């Protein structure tokens, strides 16, 4: 795998050697194109890599149908696209069936990493004494929890998309490539953190309203853990939710709007090597062209996940990868050259 500096002076990759050879034959890159082999820090002209055999390379020819090389952000933004939701899920299901073990284990490993990260954060909070704070006060720690949790979730989710997108494009991919996301740690961390913080802040009025209703009960439970049974805890949670339902729906509107607009931030970072802010702006501009189509895609994926959760939560280990695969195909339809 290699990274290259394109004619627009932007970095692209990782790219397999076969893809670079195709671009050489099409005249899209040449011996002076600067490249770096994965696992090294040395940038040098492609002519310095013997595996590309520039002495025997065919002369540049006109572009042929197929993959015409990396696109600039301006090229992406300038185009419109169409999105067939049913086709996204149909292709996603085919991809999952054909690569079930790799996709399933990759997602399962991501879940393990996310749960472990959450457990570590909870342990740190407990050691710091945050667990002894009043229930209502704990709600203000939400953004801090999101920051620490995203350290793993951001790069991990980027790795999941890297594996899924590679398989979607017919490239070999392994479970271990989940950790590819950590090579772009900063951008994936911030690209996931900023939308998550906005979502947390948008829902904050509801969080406080619900906590105000249930705080007396949970403060009493904290002092005497044996005072309540599971049924009473469930009853209190339902009471807190229903009593604040109008606030919940009001807060949900901006939360959903922002979440949908930034849906493709992580795939853009891991696939096109965009910086987090450029990826966020690019996702926003493209999604905004057909916002309700992307919203519909996410609603369908969410309903699939609910169905999976109903099956003792085990089904979600299949339905979530299916939803992610559908999102990958939607991403390719929107940001790939084949989009209309």
C-alpha positions, 0 to 999 in steps of 0.5 A: 500500500502507498500514499501519493501526493496528487497534482492538486498537492493533496495526499491520497491513500493508502492505495494498492500497487495495482491501482497505481500501475493502472493510473501510470498506464492512464497517464494520471501519475508519472515517475515524478509523482511523490509517493510513500510506501506504507510503514515508512516515512520516506517520500520519493518519486514513483520512479524510485520504486522498482516495483513500478518499472518505469523503464518498461511502463507503457506511455501515457494514454487517454483516460479509459473507463474505470477508476479515473483516480482520486477526486478533489473536494471541488469536483465532489461538491460540484456534482449532484447525485441520486440515491436508491435506498433499497439498492443500498441495503440490497448491495449491503446484504450481498456484501455482508453475505459474501464477506460475513466472517471478516465484517462480523468479526471486525464489528465485534472487535470494534464493540469490544474496544468500545465497551472496554473504553467505556469501562475504563472511563467509568473506572476513572470516574469512580477513582476520581470520586465522581460516582459519589456526586448527586445524580443531577450533578453527574449529568454535567459530566456527559461531555467529559465522558464523550471526550474520553470515550471518543478516543477509541470510538473515533479511530475504531469506527474509521477502521470499520469503514476502512475494512467495509469500503475496501471489501465493497471495492473488491480489495482484500481486507482483514480484521486487523485493518480495523486498527488502520483508523489509529493512523489517522487518530487526530482527524478521526478523533475530532471528526467523531468528537465534534458531532458527538459533543453537538449532539450531547449539547442539543439533548442537554435540556432534556437530560437536565429535565429528566434528571430533575424528575428522577434525581431524588430516587437515584440519590436515595438509591446511591445511599442505600443500594438495596432500597429499590428493586429492578421494577422500581428503577424501570418505573422511575426511568419511564416516569422521567422520560415521559414527564419530559417528552415534549422537551425530548422531541424539541431537542431531538430535532437539531440533534437529528439534523446535525447528525444526518448532515455529518453522517459521512465525516468518518468515511471521508477522513479514512477513505479520502484522507481529508482533515476532520474539518474539511470532511465535516464541511464536505459531508454537510454540503453533499448531504444537504442536497438530498437531506431526506434521502440520507435521513431515510437511509438512517431511519431504515438502518435504525429500524433494522437495529431495533429489530436486531435488539429485539432478538436478545440483542444478538441480532444487532451484531448482524443488523448493525454491520448490514446498516453500515454496509448500506451506508458505505454504498450510499457513501460511494454513490454520493462521493464516488465518480459513478454518482450522477 
